[in-house]
């Protein structure tokens, strides 16, 4: 097991990485006093870790979590107000968007472990993750409108997770929803009691980690690429992906094992 930490200007770790022997890697936002606000340093650290994970075939699943009371309160508003400059803001929001796109482009599925508040860009982070499990104590909002700043970039991810009218209601009112509502609306996969959160996250991560990587990585890429295509093009693309998938050695082994009623022996054991 290995561990790495990114640091900010005060030499405090802002993002922790922990690699487990079972192929599950934890990335933990580590600015608890700032409610894990997404400072420039945090965004840079997330970009760096994402690039590392893309190249690390030993990692099967990524779990994104936060230390302290909150999952993430969104952008670091104090840091943002220290530089009232249009080009600075343009670069900052571009960087945040690139972080979100980087998580989507990871070959490994990313599970958000949400134990507390997730607001604005923190809610965007939850919506961007492939899967999300939350404590019933968690709550969610895109509350920038309350400050006069409409949550435009968080709205991109949010509106691709929940129905249109639900998303706009959250964006235009800035009101919080609880974890059960977030589950009902599709922002998260499930809400569980706080004492069950780690068990549920690890159960989901373990199920995915036990699959052969070729199917999981193929599936994640296919899912996001087909969903933005028109139906005929999506079917054409999906058929070609499945054709290539069928030629993979692990797929041949999996199909043969099913036919022969035995457990498959993957080329890279979980």
VOBA-1610 file (N, C-alpha, C; in pm, whole numbers, padded with zeros to 5 digits, always signed):
BEGIN
Unk+00085-00118+00000Unk+00000+00000+00000Unk+00089+00123+00000Unk+00055+00222-00084Unk+00134+00344-00090Unk+00045+00464-00066Unk+00105+00577-00029Unk+00029+00698-00004Unk+00107+00818-00052Unk+00039+00911-00120Unk+00103+01034-00164Unk+00013+01150-00127Unk+00071+01270-00113Unk-00008+01387-00077Unk+00038+01506-00158Unk-00058+01583-00212Unk-00027+01711-00274Unk-00030+01818-00166Unk+00045+01926-00185Unk+00055+02028-00082Unk+00024+02165-00139Unk-00029+02254-00054Unk-00054+02390-00096Unk+00060+02479-00050Unk+00042+02611-00061Unk+00150+02704-00030Unk+00190+02700+00117Unk+00101+02657+00203Unk+00131+02647+00346Unk+00184+02510+00385Unk+00219+02430+00286Unk+00274+02298+00309Unk+00176+02205+00379Unk+00048+02233+00364Unk-00055+02144+00417Unk-00103+02053+00304Unk-00125+01926+00330Unk-00176+01838+00225Unk-00319+01875+00188Unk-00343+01897+00061Unk-00478+01933+00016Unk-00549+01816-00049Unk-00473+01715-00090Unk-00532+01597-00151Unk-00446+01477-00117Unk-00507+01375-00062Unk-00436+01253-00025Unk-00470+01141-00122Unk-00371+01061-00152Unk-00394+00940-00232Unk-00351+00818-00153Unk-00439+00721-00145Unk-00409+00595-00078Unk-00442+00481-00172Unk-00344+00399-00203Unk-00362+00284-00291Unk-00374+00157-00207Unk-00484+00088-00219Unk-00505-00037-00147Unk-00462-00155-00232Unk-00436-00266-00166Unk-00391-00386-00237Unk-00500-00450-00322Unk-00626-00412-00300Unk-00736-00473-00375Unk-00770-00397-00503Unk-00685-00301-00541Unk-00708-00225-00663Unk-00796-00104-00647Unk-00832-00071-00523Unk-00916+00046-00496Unk-00828+00159-00444Unk-00835+00274-00508Unk-00757+00391-00469Unk-00849+00498-00413Unk-00808+00557-00301Unk-00883+00665-00239Unk-00815+00798-00267Unk-00890+00895-00316Unk-00847+01033-00323Unk-00931+01111-00223Unk-00864+01179-00131Unk-00937+01246-00023Unk-00905+01394-00020Unk-01008+01477-00037Unk-00993+01621-00023Unk-00959+01650+00122Unk-00855+01732+00144Unk-00802+01745+00280Unk-00782+01891+00320Unk-00890+01967+00311Unk-00891+02104+00365Unk-01012+02115+00459Unk-01010+02038+00568Unk-01131+02032+00652Unk-01173+02166+00711Unk-01076+02252+00747Unk-01112+02382+00805Unk-01180+02472+00704Unk-01153+02449+00575Unk-01215+02527+00468Unk-01328+02450+00401Unk-01379+02348+00468Unk-01487+02264+00415Unk-01451+02208+00276Unk-01322+02177+00262Unk-01270+02117+00138Unk-01304+02201+00015Unk-01295+02333+00031Unk-01316+02423-00082Unk-01214+02393-00191Unk-01257+02405-00316Unk-01173+02369-00430Unk-01084+02487-00469Unk-00976+02503-00395Unk-00879+02608-00426Unk-00803+02573-00553Unk-00725+02667-00602Unk-00640+02640-00717Unk-00548+02521-00690Unk-00498+02513-00567Unk-00408+02405-00531Unk-00478+02268-00536Unk-00603+02266-00488Unk-00679+02141-00492Unk-00706+02099-00636Unk-00746+02195-00718Unk-00774+02164-00858Unk-00649+02113-00929Unk-00535+02177-00901Unk-00409+02132-00961Unk-00375+01991-00915Unk-00394+01964-00786Unk-00364+01831-00732Unk-00456+01726-00795Unk-00583+01759-00812Unk-00675+01665-00874Unk-00634+01636-01019Unk-00589+01739-01090Unk-00542+01718-01227Unk-00420+01626-01229Unk-00327+01649-01138Unk-00205+01568-01133Unk-00236+01423-01099Unk-00322+01402-00999Unk-00354+01265-00961Unk-00431+01194-01072Unk-00519+01267-01140Unk-00594+01207-01249Unk-00501+01158-01359Unk-00403+01240-01393Unk-00306+01200-01495Unk-00228+01077-01452Unk-00194+01070-01324Unk-00124+00952-01272Unk-00212+00827-01284Unk-00338+00841-01246Unk-00428+00726-01244Unk-00456+00673-01384Unk-00456+00762-01482Unk-00478+00717-01620Unk-00374+00615-01664Unk-00254+00629-01609Unk-00143+00543-01650Unk-00125+00422-01558Unk-00204+00414-01452Unk-00183+00311-01350Unk-00284+00197-01368Unk-00241+00090-01434Unk-00331-00021-01462Unk-00361-00106-01338Unk-00289-00083-01229Unk-00316-00158-01107Unk-00441-00106-01035Unk-00484+00015-01071Unk-00601+00075-01006Unk-00726+00037-01083Unk-00822-00024-01011Unk-00947-00069-01073Unk-01061+00029-01050Unk-01064+00091-00931Unk-01172+00181-00891Unk-01112+00295-00811Unk-01168+00415-00828Unk-01126+00532-00751Unk-01242+00577-00663Unk-01214+00601-00535Unk-01314+00655-00443Unk-01272+00796-00405Unk-01359+00893-00427Unk-01332+01033-00396Unk-01410+01072-00272Unk-01338+01120-00171Unk-01403+01154-00044Unk-01346+01285+00010Unk-01393+01326+00127Unk-01345+01449+00189Unk-01326+01431+00338Unk-01226+01497+00392Unk-01203+01498+00537Unk-01280+01612+00603Unk-01313+01593+00729Unk-01383+01698+00802Unk-01534+01685+00792Unk-01604+01796+00815Unk-01750+01793+00821Unk-01816+01790+00683Unk-01749+01844+00581Unk-01810+01858+00450Unk-01740+01771+00347Unk-01814+01734+00243Unk-01752+01674+00126Unk-01677+01783+00051Unk-01746+01887+00010Unk-01682+02004-00050Unk-01783+02118-00060Unk-01739+02237-00020Unk-01824+02356-00026Unk-01810+02431-00158Unk-01742+02371-00255Unk-01730+02437-00385Unk-01604+02520-00396Unk-01607+02618-00484Unk-01489+02702-00506Unk-01449+02777-00380Unk-01321+02809-00369Unk-01268+02886-00257Unk-01295+03034-00284Unk-01405+03085-00229Unk-01448+03221-00260Unk-01351+03327-00209Unk-01287+03301-00096Unk-01188+03398-00045Unk-01071+03410-00142Unk-01025+03298-00192Unk-00915+03300-00289Unk-00960+03369-00418Unk-01081+03343-00461Unk-01133+03404-00583Unk-01143+03556-00569Unk-01189+03604-00454Unk-01205+03748-00436Unk-01072+03821-00417Unk-00967+03747-00392Unk-00836+03812-00376Unk-00780+03861-00509Unk-00840+03813-00619Unk-00795+03854-00752Unk-00917+03884-00838Unk-00961+04010-00837Unk-01080+04049-00912Unk-01039+04083-01055Unk-01019+03976-01134Unk-00965+03992-01268Unk-01036+03894-01362Unk-01088+03942-01471Unk-01169+03859-01560Unk-01090+03742-01618Unk-00966+03767-01658Unk-00885+03659-01716Unk-00851+03553-01611Unk-00831+03597-01487Unk-00807+03502-01379Unk-00928+03411-01361Unk-01048+03470-01356Unk-01169+03391-01339Unk-01190+03296-01458Unk-01163+03345-01578Unk-01177+03260-01697Unk-01086+03138-01687Unk-00962+03162-01646Unk-00865+03052-01634Unk-00905+02956-01522Unk-00956+03010-01412Unk-00995+02927-01298Unk-01110+02834-01335Unk-01213+02889-01398Unk-01328+02806-01434Unk-01292+02707-01544Unk-01200+02746-01631Unk-01152+02651-01732Unk-01078+02536-01665Unk-00996+02569-01564Unk-00924+02464-01493Unk-01021+02370-01422Unk-01123+02424-01358Unk-01221+02340-01289Unk-01294+02250-01389Unk-01331+02305-01502Unk-01398+02225-01605Unk-01308+02112-01653Unk-01179+02142-01667Unk-01083+02039-01710Unk-01068+01929-01606Unk-01077+01965-01478Unk-01074+01864-01372Unk-01193+01770-01386Unk-01311+01827-01407Unk-01431+01745-01421Unk-01421+01654-01543Unk-01377+01709-01654Unk-01361+01629-01774Unk-01255+01522-01756Unk-01151+01554-01678Unk-01047+01456-01650Unk-01099+01337-01573Unk-01188+01361-01479Unk-01248+01250-01404Unk-01332+01162-01495Unk-01405+01225-01586Unk-01485+01148-01680Unk-01398+01066-01775Unk-01280+01117-01808Unk-01192+01048-01902Unk-01107+00940-01837Unk-01110+00933-01705Unk-01038+00826-01638Unk-01092+00690-01683Unk-01006+00594-01710Unk-01057+00462-01747Unk-01124+00390-01631Unk-01087+00428-01508Unk-01147+00363-01390Unk-01275+00436-01348Unk-01378+00364-01306Unk-01496+00427-01247Unk-01459+00502-01120Unk-01523+00616-01099Unk-01499+00699-00981Unk-01627+00703-00898Unk-01615+00668-00771Unk-01728+00669-00678Unk-01711+00785-00581Unk-01809+00873-00573Unk-01808+00979-00472Unk-01861+00921-00341Unk-01781+00937-00235Unk-01824+00898-00100Unk-01861+01027-00028Unk-01990+01054-00015Unk-02036+01185+00033Unk-02089+01172+00175Unk-02012+01221+00270Unk-02052+01207+00410Unk-02119+01331+00465Unk-02100+01445+00396Unk-02153+01571+00447Unk-02194+01663+00332Unk-02195+01791+00358Unk-02242+01890+00262Unk-02162+01889+00132Unk-02233+01901+00020Unk-02171+01916-00112Unk-02244+02030-00182Unk-02179+02144-00195Unk-02246+02261-00252Unk-02168+02316-00371Unk-02242+02381-00462Unk-02185+02449-00578Unk-02091+02355-00654Unk-01963+02393-00669Unk-01870+02306-00742Unk-01847+02174-00668Unk-01876+02169-00539Unk-01870+02042-00466Unk-01982+01949-00508Unk-02100+02006-00533Unk-02212+01928-00587Unk-02181+01887-00730Unk-02116+01977-00804Unk-02072+01945-00940Unk-01978+01826-00940Unk-01891+01820-00842Unk-01797+01710-00831Unk-01870+01577-00810Unk-01972+01579-00725Unk-02053+01459-00703Unk-02123+01417-00833Unk-02181+01515-00902Unk-02253+01486-01026Unk-02159+01434-01134Unk-02033+01476-01130Unk-01936+01434-01231Unk-01889+01291-01209Unk-01879+01248-01083Unk-01834+01112-01056Unk-01931+01012-01119Unk-01879+00897-01158Unk-01960+00797-01227Unk-02069+00741-01137Unk-02038+00730-01009Unk-02130+00675-00910Unk-02118+00757-00783Unk-02220+00756-00699Unk-02213+00830-00574Unk-02296+00760-00468Unk-02235+00745-00349Unk-02304+00691-00233Unk-02294+00796-00123Unk-02405+00828-00060Unk-02406+00936+00039Unk-02465+00890+00171Unk-02416+00952+00276Unk-02477+00937+00407Unk-02610+01010+00409Unk-02703+00962+00487Unk-02830+01033+00502Unk-02813+01167+00571Unk-02695+01193+00625Unk-02666+01323+00683Unk-02615+01423+00580Unk-02585+01378+00460Unk-02535+01466+00355Unk-02647+01552+00300Unk-02609+01667+00247Unk-02707+01752+00178Unk-02637+01819+00060Unk-02719+01859-00037Unk-02666+01902-00166Unk-02734+02032-00209Unk-02654+02120-00270Unk-02711+02245-00323Unk-02617+02302-00427Unk-02675+02377-00521Unk-02597+02463-00610Unk-02642+02605-00579Unk-02579+02661-00478Unk-02633+02778-00409Unk-02571+02911-00450Unk-02497+02913-00559Unk-02435+03038-00602Unk-02533+03150-00625Unk-02655+03115-00668Unk-02755+03219-00695Unk-02783+03304-00571Unk-02765+03248-00453Unk-02786+03323-00329Unk-02683+03433-00310Unk-02569+03420-00381Unk-02463+03519-00373Unk-02461+03609-00496Unk-02556+03589-00586Unk-02557+03664-00710Unk-02473+03600-00819Unk-02425+03479-00795Unk-02342+03409-00893Unk-02412+03279-00932Unk-02478+03277-01045Unk-02548+03157-01089Unk-02448+03045-01112Unk-02478+02925-01061Unk-02385+02811-01070Unk-02385+02754-01212Unk-02326+02825-01303Unk-02332+02789-01445Unk-02259+02659-01474Unk-02132+02648-01434Unk-02058+02526-01464Unk-02109+02407-01381Unk-02143+02423-01254Unk-02206+02310-01185Unk-02335+02264-01252Unk-02405+02357-01317Unk-02529+02322-01384Unk-02509+02227-01501Unk-02391+02230-01560Unk-02363+02138-01673Unk-02369+01994-01625Unk-02299+01966-01515Unk-02299+01829-01462Unk-02434+01795-01400Unk-02492+01888-01326Unk-02618+01862-01258Unk-02729+01827-01357Unk-02739+01904-01466Unk-02847+01883-01562Unk-02829+01756-01644Unk-02713+01694-01633Unk-02690+01565-01699Unk-02710+01448-01603Unk-02752+01479-01480Unk-02778+01375-01380Unk-02924+01369-01338Unk-02987+01484-01325Unk-03124+01488-01274Unk-03215+01547-01382Unk-03344+01521-01375Unk-03437+01576-01474Unk-03429+01729-01482Unk-03463+01782-01599Unk-03443+01924-01628Unk-03508+02016-01525Unk-03633+01992-01493Unk-03702+02082-01401Unk-03645+02071-01260Unk-03601+01954-01220Unk-03538+01938-01089Unk-03406+02015-01085Unk-03327+02001-01191Unk-03198+02070-01197Unk-03218+02221-01191Unk-03313+02272-01271Unk-03332+02416-01273Unk-03386+02467-01140Unk-03470+02388-01075Unk-03518+02426-00942Unk-03401+02443-00846Unk-03309+02348-00846Unk-03193+02358-00757Unk-03109+02481-00792Unk-03089+02503-00921Unk-03002+02613-00965Unk-03064+02750-00940Unk-03194+02762-00958Unk-03258+02893-00949Unk-03299+02931-00807Unk-03314+02830-00719Unk-03350+02859-00581Unk-03230+02856-00487Unk-03130+02774-00519Unk-03015+02760-00430Unk-03046+02682-00305Unk-03163+02620-00298Unk-03204+02547-00178Unk-03136+02410-00170Unk-03117+02364-00046Unk-03059+02232-00024Unk-03162+02123-00047Unk-03114+02007-00091Unk-03194+01885-00089Unk-03121+01783-00002Unk-03196+01695+00060Unk-03133+01593+00145Unk-03091+01473+00061Unk-03025+01379+00124Unk-02968+01265+00051Unk-03076+01175-00007Unk-03186+01158+00064Unk-03294+01075+00010Unk-03352+01137-00117Unk-03368+01268-00116Unk-03417+01337-00235Unk-03315+01328-00348Unk-03187+01345-00314Unk-03082+01335-00415Unk-03082+01197-00480Unk-03110+01094-00401Unk-03118+00959-00455Unk-03241+00944-00545Unk-03353+00995-00499Unk-03477+00987-00578Unk-03463+01060-00711Unk-03393+01173-00711Unk-03378+01254-00833Unk-03267+01203-00925Unk-03179+01115-00875Unk-03075+01059-00959Unk-02939+01125-00946Unk-02922+01217-00851Unk-02792+01279-00831Unk-02693+01181-00771Unk-02742+01092-00684Unk-02659+00989-00623Unk-02725+00853-00646Unk-02648+00747-00627Unk-02702+00612-00646Unk-02783+00564-00528Unk-02736+00598-00407Unk-02806+00552-00288Unk-02766+00635-00167Unk-02858+00642-00072Unk-02834+00708+00057Unk-02844+00604+00167Unk-02746+00604+00256Unk-02740+00503+00361Unk-02711+00571+00495Unk-02743+00507+00606Unk-02710+00563+00736Unk-02559+00588+00747Unk-02518+00689+00823Unk-02376+00724+00833Unk-02287+00606+00869Unk-02334+00521+00958Unk-02252+00409+01003Unk-02237+00301+00896Unk-02320+00309+00791Unk-02314+00211+00682Unk-02243+00265+00558Unk-02200+00391+00562Unk-02147+00455+00441Unk-02023+00383+00387Unk-01924+00359+00473Unk-01802+00294+00425Unk-01829+00153+00376Unk-01914+00082+00446Unk-01947-00054+00405Unk-02012-00055+00266Unk-02102+00039+00243Unk-02172+00044+00114Unk-02078+00085+00002Unk-01992+00183+00029Unk-01894+00227-00072Unk-01800+00113-00108Unk-01749+00044-00006Unk-01654-00063-00033Unk-01720-00182-00101Unk-01847-00207-00070Unk-01919-00315-00138Unk-01931-00285-00287Unk-01970-00162-00319Unk-01984-00122-00460Unk-01849-00125-00530Unk-01747-00068-00465Unk-01614-00065-00525Unk-01560-00207-00545Unk-01585-00295-00448Unk-01536-00431-00458Unk-01600-00509-00572Unk-01729-00487-00594Unk-01799-00554-00704Unk-01735-00514-00837Unk-01707-00384-00852Unk-01648-00335-00978Unk-01505-00384-00993Unk-01428-00378-00884Unk-01287-00417-00890Unk-01270-00563-00926Unk-01371-00645-00899Unk-01362-00788-00928Unk-01384-00820-01076Unk-01433-00723-01152Unk-01454-00746-01295Unk-01321-00734-01370Unk-01317-00790-01490Unk-01196-00774-01569Unk-01186-00629-01618Unk-01068-00568-01608Unk-01053-00427-01646Unk-01094-00396-01789Unk-01077-00492-01880Unk-01109-00463-02020Unk-01257-00430-02037Unk-01344-00499-01963Unk-01487-00472-01973Unk-01524-00341-01905Unk-01465-00315-01788Unk-01498-00194-01713Unk-01450-00069-01788Unk-01329-00072-01835Unk-01274+00045-01903Unk-01341+00069-02038Unk-01368-00040-02108Unk-01443-00029-02234Unk-01581+00029-02208Unk-01645-00020-02102Unk-01781+00022-02070Unk-01791+00168-02031Unk-01697+00217-01953Unk-01702+00358-01912Unk-01686+00449-02033Unk-01589+00418-02117Unk-01565+00501-02235Unk-01688+00500-02327Unk-01740+00379-02350Unk-01857+00365-02436Unk-01977+00442-02381Unk-02000+00433-02252Unk-02118+00494-02191Unk-02124+00643-02219Unk-02012+00713-02195Unk-02014+00859-02212Unk-02007+00902-02358Unk-01948+00822-02443Unk-01939+00861-02583Unk-02071+00836-02658Unk-02140+00726-02625Unk-02264+00698-02696Unk-02378+00790-02655Unk-02372+00837-02531Unk-02488+00911-02477Unk-02505+01048-02541Unk-02398+01100-02604Unk-02409+01231-02670Unk-02436+01216-02820Unk-02451+01095-02870Unk-02476+01072-03012Unk-02625+01055-03038Unk-02665+01080-03163Unk-02800+01045-03205Unk-02814+00892-03203Unk-02937+00843-03190Unk-02960+00700-03169Unk-02895+00611-03274Unk-02912+00636-03403Unk-02848+00546-03501Unk-02696+00544-03489Unk-02637+00662-03470Unk-02491+00670-03455Unk-02445+00601-03327Unk-02527+00612-03221Unk-02493+00548-03095Unk-02491+00397-03110Unk-02590+00343-03181Unk-02593+00198-03204Unk-02476+00153-03292Unk-02443+00230-03394Unk-02329+00196-03479Unk-02199+00192-03397Unk-02182+00294-03316Unk-02061+00302-03234Unk-02058+00188-03132Unk-02170+00163-03065Unk-02176+00058-02963Unk-02150-00080-03024Unk-02202-00103-03144Unk-02180-00232-03209Unk-02033-00253-03241Unk-01965-00147-03284Unk-01823-00159-03314Unk-01742-00183-03186Unk-01780-00115-03078Unk-01711-00135-02950Unk-01729-00279-02903Unk-01851-00331-02913Unk-01875-00470-02871Unk-01798-00569-02958Unk-01788-00538-03086Unk-01712-00625-03176Unk-01566-00634-03131Unk-01507-00519-03102Unk-01368-00518-03055Unk-01355-00584-02918Unk-01453-00560-02833Unk-01454-00618-02699Unk-01454-00771-02705Unk-01529-00826-02802Unk-01537-00972-02816Unk-01403-01036-02853Unk-01312-00958-02908Unk-01183-01011-02949Unk-01081-01013-02836Unk-01115-00953-02721Unk-01021-00946-02609Unk-01007-01084-02543Unk-00885-01123-02505Unk-00864-01254-02442Unk-00949-01274-02316Unk-00961-01172-02233Unk-01041-01188-02111Unk-01189-01209-02144Unk-01236-01147-02252Unk-01375-01166-02292Unk-01398-01308-02341Unk-01305-01358-02421Unk-01313-01496-02467Unk-01317-01591-02348Unk-01230-01565-02248Unk-01227-01649-02129Unk-01357-01639-02051Unk-01412-01518-02039Unk-01536-01500-01965Unk-01653-01572-02029Unk-01663-01562-02160Unk-01772-01631-02231Unk-01756-01782-02221Unk-01632-01830-02239Unk-01608-01975-02229Unk-01641-02026-02088Unk-01602-01948-01987Unk-01630-01989-01849Unk-01780-01998-01824Unk-01855-01903-01880Unk-02001-01907-01864Unk-02059-02033-01929Unk-02015-02062-02051Unk-02064-02179-02123Unk-02030-02308-02048Unk-01908-02310-01991Unk-01859-02430-01923Unk-01899-02435-01775Unk-01975-02333-01731Unk-02025-02326-01594Unk-01912-02332-01491Unk-01812-02247-01510Unk-01702-02236-01416Unk-01668-02089-01395Unk-01585-02064-01294Unk-01541-01928-01267Unk-01434-01887-01367Unk-01443-01766-01425Unk-01341-01726-01523Unk-01206-01702-01457Unk-01101-01725-01531Unk-00965-01699-01486Unk-00910-01584-01569Unk-00924-01461-01514Unk-00882-01342-01589Unk-00730-01339-01603Unk-00684-01269-01704Unk-00540-01257-01726Unk-00474-01179-01613Unk-00547-01080-01558Unk-00497-01006-01441Unk-00597-01029-01329Unk-00559-01113-01234Unk-00650-01147-01126Unk-00683-01024-01042Unk-00809-01008-00995Unk-00844-00896-00907Unk-00766-00902-00777
//
